């Protein structure tokens, strides 16, 4: 009886380990970026919204490069979203109180993508907290929209352009 239990345990652990190994082989990253312009006329301590131009996805090409296709993709999640100030180059995020980014497509409802509240950064880059939402329908689409909600804690004397670098973790089925 004891030997059957040991054999079953070994078999089960091999099965679970092999599933993880297969998932690792079928997991890859997709990167996208967009620019967000925060106007100097934005109010202080009140949320203001910024709509960016549609982000064209290159997901079909990325899926092909990773030897899969959209129909086999089973899970896409945001792994990281980094904001960096591109103009003016000497500006830091000290002016920003909070930022929330939302994603939508023409066929899908808007959901929150990432956020950061009570920002105390003196750097020109910040990492946002990523939500754990499934993003399959957004990243598989030809394009998506990013809506940004910012709250400023100080007056801007000129517009600030922020680059958003997004990295998505994609897992596909083998068949």
Secondary structure, 3 states (H helix, E strand, C coil): CHHHHHHHHHHHHHHHHHHHHHHHHCEEEEEEEEEEEECCCCCECCCEEEECCCEECCHHHHHHHCCCCHHHEEEEEEEEEEEEEEECCCCCHHHEEEEEEEEEECCEEEEEEEEECCCCCCCCEEECEECCCCCHHHHCCCEEEEEEEEEECCCCCCCEEEEEEEEEEEEECCC
